[in-house]
């Protein structure tokens, strides 16, 4: 089996996909993997701009068939790399229309598809997840509850949902992703910093918060991405 493909999804804007993608890339590099970043948020490619000088990266529009073809070709051309996809807020339409291009190629690629679906506490996060599962049924899906929106107990809709039972029945996990102090996340985004660059350049107090967050994020992602 070749290296896996990780898709960070959620479809809605503002649920925290970019920060989860950055944490995932950081963990992969820390455990000795070589990630290839596909940023599908072509209109606002925050993750691409933060990582383009550190990891192999490409902007790919997954709203159209050509983008999905390119996605599959990247996976084939970079078999020694873990492919990480940061999706755009609008991509469920593209998934429904063209997701089969990837789904039907997984066996030939010899890769496992793993999805980290990032949610807030609203119902549409769950409805969009159900649509995604139906469009790409051969992905292992883990649900990432973004702690920015509150403690685990506040995700009542998801915690009591049929979607949660379905995810966990099919081997997925339900995880809580740690909140990062706004001062630090704003610094990362406004200065287009990777996590590693932030560690090198931030003031000591910011680095202390980054260290705290990294420890917690590593615990969360460690349940999915083993060293």
C-alpha positions in Angstrom: 0.0 0.0 0.0 1.3 3.4 -1.0 1.2 6.5 1.3 -2.3 7.7 2.3 -4.3 10.6 1.0 -5.7 12.9 3.7 -8.6 15.2 2.8 -9.4 18.0 5.3 -13.1 18.8 4.6 -16.1 20.5 6.1 -17.5 22.4 3.1 -18.6 25.3 5.3 -16.3 28.3 5.5 -15.0 29.3 8.9 -15.1 25.9 10.6 -11.3 25.7 10.9 -10.1 23.5 8.0 -7.0 25.6 7.3 -5.6 25.3 10.8 -6.3 21.6 10.9 -4.5 21.2 7.6 -1.5 23.1 8.9 -1.4 21.0 12.1 -1.6 17.8 9.9 1.3 18.9 7.7 3.3 19.8 10.7 2.7 16.4 12.3 3.6 14.6 9.1 6.9 16.4 8.8 7.7 15.8 12.5 7.3 12.0 12.1 9.5 11.9 9.0 6.9 11.9 6.2 7.1 14.0 3.0 3.7 15.7 2.5 2.4 17.0 -0.9 -0.1 19.8 -0.3 -3.0 20.3 -2.6 -4.9 23.5 -1.7 -8.3 23.6 -3.4 -9.2 26.9 -1.9 -7.9 28.7 -5.0 -9.7 32.0 -4.2 -8.1 32.3 -0.7 -5.2 29.8 -0.5 -3.9 30.6 3.0 -2.4 27.2 3.5 -0.6 27.2 0.1 0.9 30.6 0.8 2.1 29.5 4.2 3.7 26.3 3.0 4.7 26.7 -0.6 8.4 27.2 0.2 8.5 24.3 2.7 6.6 21.4 1.1 5.7 20.5 -2.5 2.4 22.3 -3.1 -0.1 23.0 -5.9 -3.3 24.9 -6.3 -6.0 22.6 -7.8 -9.6 23.7 -8.5 -11.8 20.8 -7.4 -15.0 22.5 -8.7 -14.3 21.1 -12.1 -13.5 17.8 -13.7 -10.0 18.8 -14.8 -9.1 19.5 -11.2 -10.1 16.0 -10.0 -8.1 14.5 -12.9 -5.1 16.6 -11.8 -5.7 15.5 -8.2 -5.5 11.8 -9.2 -2.4 12.4 -11.3 -0.6 14.1 -8.5 -1.3 11.1 -6.3 0.1 8.8 -9.0 3.2 11.0 -9.6 4.1 11.4 -6.0 3.7 7.9 -4.6 6.4 8.4 -1.9 4.5 11.4 -0.5 1.5 11.7 1.8 -1.0 13.8 -0.1 -2.8 16.4 2.0 -5.8 18.2 0.5 -7.2 21.5 2.0 -10.6 21.8 0.6 -12.5 25.0 -0.2 -15.8 26.0 1.5 -17.7 25.4 -1.7 -16.4 21.9 -2.7 -19.3 19.6 -1.9 -20.8 20.4 -5.4 -17.5 19.4 -6.9 -17.4 16.2 -4.8 -20.9 15.2 -5.8 -20.2 15.8 -9.5 -16.6 14.5 -9.8 -15.6 12.7 -6.6 -16.0 9.4 -8.3 -12.8 10.2 -10.3 -10.8 9.8 -7.1 -13.0 7.1 -5.5 -12.7 4.8 -8.5 -8.9 5.4 -8.7 -8.0 4.4 -5.2 -7.4 0.7 -5.8 -5.2 1.4 -8.8 -3.3 4.1 -6.9 -2.8 1.7 -4.0 -3.7 4.4 -1.5 -6.1 4.7 1.4 -8.3 7.8 1.5 -8.7 9.3 5.0 -11.0 12.3 5.5 -10.8 14.7 8.5 -14.2 16.4 8.5 -14.1 19.6 10.6 -17.4 20.7 12.2 -18.8 23.5 14.3 -22.0 23.0 16.3 -24.5 23.7 13.6 -26.7 21.2 11.8 -25.5 21.9 8.2 -22.0 20.6 9.1 -23.6 17.2 9.7 -25.8 17.4 6.6 -22.8 18.2 4.4 -20.9 15.3 6.0 -23.7 12.9 5.0 -23.6 14.2 1.4 -19.8 13.7 1.3 -20.0 10.1 2.7 -22.6 9.3 0.0 -20.4 10.8 -2.8 -17.1 9.1 -1.6 -18.2 6.0 0.3 -14.7 4.4 0.4 -13.1 7.0 2.6 -12.4 6.4 6.3 -14.0 9.5 7.8 -12.9 11.0 11.2 -15.0 13.9 12.6 -13.0 16.8 14.1 -14.9 18.9 16.5 -13.2 22.3 16.5 -12.7 23.4 20.1 -12.9 27.1 19.0 -16.6 26.6 19.1 -16.6 25.2 22.7 -16.0 22.1 24.8 -16.9 18.6 23.6 -20.2 18.6 25.5 -21.4 21.6 23.5 -21.4 19.6 20.3 -24.8 18.2 21.3 -26.2 17.8 17.7 -23.3 15.7 16.5 -22.7 13.8 19.8 -26.3 12.5 19.7 -26.6 12.1 15.9 -27.0 9.1 13.7 -24.1 10.4 11.7 -21.8 9.9 14.6 -22.9 6.3 15.0 -22.4 5.7 11.3 -18.9 7.3 11.3 -17.8 5.2 14.3 -19.4 2.0 13.0 -17.3 2.3 9.9 -14.0 2.8 11.7 -14.0 6.6 12.1 -13.2 8.5 15.2 -14.8 11.6 16.8 -12.1 13.9 18.0 -11.9 17.3 19.7 -9.3 19.7 18.1 -7.8 22.3 20.5 -8.6 26.0 20.3 -5.6 28.3 19.6 -5.5 31.8 21.2 -6.6 34.4 18.6 -3.4 36.4 19.0 -1.4 33.4 17.7 -3.7 32.3 15.0 -4.0 35.8 13.7 -0.2 36.0 13.6 0.0 32.9 11.6 -2.7 33.9 9.1 -1.8 37.6 8.7 1.9 36.9 8.1 1.4 33.7 6.0 3.4 31.7 8.5 3.7 27.9 8.6 3.7 26.5 12.1 7.5 25.9 11.9 8.1 29.5 10.8 5.8 30.8 13.6 7.9 28.9 16.1 11.1 30.6 14.7 9.7 34.2 14.6 7.0 34.7 17.2 7.6 36.5 20.5 8.2 34.2 23.5 4.6 34.4 24.9 3.1 33.5 21.5 5.5 30.6 21.2 4.4 29.4 24.6 0.8 29.3 23.4 1.9 27.7 20.2 3.7 25.0 22.2 0.7 24.3 24.4 -1.6 24.1 21.3 0.8 21.8 19.4 0.9 19.3 22.3 -2.9 19.1 22.3 -3.2 19.0 18.5 -0.6 16.3 18.4 -2.6 14.2 20.8 -5.7 14.7 18.6 -4.0 13.9 15.3 -1.9 11.1 16.8 -5.2 9.1 17.0 -5.3 9.2 13.2 -1.7 9.7 12.0 0.5 7.2 13.8 4.3 7.8 14.1 
